[in-house]
Amino acid sequence: MTPLLVEHFTSVRRQVLGDAHVDRAQAATTPFTADFQDFISRYAWGDIWTRPGLDRRTRSAITLAMLATLQHEEELAMHVRAALRNGMTVEEIKEVLLQVAVYAGVPTANRAFRIADRVLSTLDTP
């Protein structure tokens, strides 16, 4: 992968997840995890998040629903922040999680609401 592409993919990742998260991920990279970091940069932040077919708000809504459904708690918390950065409102995040309750189950949504509420309570959001 060319340095210019790496820079572009990293820029997209920073725009979605924020500088602090990307800086932590890069600082934590070891020789063992370096290939995975390269893979995720190319695959998620290069091949998927840069596609023109969906805007970032829509991608965030889909991502929240999937992470909640699959009960990936750490990733869900990270993507609640990203959803706000991508233009979703707190009300829209709530609507996504209500949708999860209907199609993935109330216990799953209950856990997701708890995680999202914890994240939202730490942020300056209306």
N, C-alpha and C positions, 0 to 999 in steps of 0.2 A: 504494500500500500504506500502510495506516495506521501511525503510529508504534508503536501497541500490538502490531500483528502483527509488525513488524520486531523489536521487543524480544523477543517470544515466539520467533520463528525463530532469533534470535541466541542466545537462552538455550539452545535445543535444540542448536544447533551447538556452543556452549561445553561443554555437558554431554557431548557425544559426542567432540569433538576436543580439548577443553581450552582454557583461557583463553589460554595462550601462542600456540597456533596461530592462534586467531581474532584476537588482538591483532596478530599479524604480518600476517595477511591484510588486516585493516582498515587498518593503517598503510601497507601497500604499494598500496592502492587509489589509482588515478590517474583523471583524468577519462576516459581511454580505457577503463579496466577497470571503472569504476563500474557500468555497465549489466550486465556479467557478474556482478559481486558481488551485485547486486540479484536477478538471475535465479537464481543458485545458492541464494541465501537463500530465495527463494520456492519454487523447484522441489524442491530436495533437502531442505532443512531445514524447509520448511513443508508441502509437499504429500506428501512421501514419509516422512521420518523421524518425523513426528507421526501417521501413520495408526495406527489401533488393531489392524489385522489381524495384525501381527507384533511381538514384543517386540524390544527393542534388541539383545539377545544374538543372536537369530536374524538380524536385519538385518546385524549385524556379521559373522556367519559367511558369509552370502551375499556380502557386500561383499568380504571377504577372498578368497573363491574367484574372484569375477569379476575383481578387480584383479590377482590372481596370474595367472589365465588370460590376461588381456589384456596382461600384462607392464607394468603401470603402476607402476613401482618406487617413485616418490616417494609416490604415493597409497597404495600398499600399506604402506609403512613408517608413514605417518600412521595408517592404519586398524588396524595391529597394536596401536598404543598405544590407539586408540579401543576396540578389541575388549576389551582388558583393563579399560578404564574402564566398559564396558558389561556386565561380569560374566563374560566368557569367561575360561577358565583357559588357561595355557600349553599344557596337554595338549590342550585342545579346539582351540586354534589349530593345533597339530601335526596333529591329526586332519583338520582342514579341508584343510591342505596335502597330506596324504597322499591325500585324495580328489581333489584337483587332479591329483596325479601319475597317477592311474588314468584320469581323464577328459579331461585337457588335455595330458598328456605329462610324462615324467620331466624333460626339460630345463627345462620351465616351472616345475615344482615345485622343482627344484634351485635355480633362481634365487630363487624365493619363500622357500624355507627359508633361504638365505643372507641375504636381506634381513631376514626375521623374526628370525633368530638375532642379527644385528647390532643390531637394535632392542632385543630382549629382554636382550641383554648389558649395555645401558646403563641398564636399569631395575631397581628393587628388587622383583623378583618371585620367588616361590618356584620 
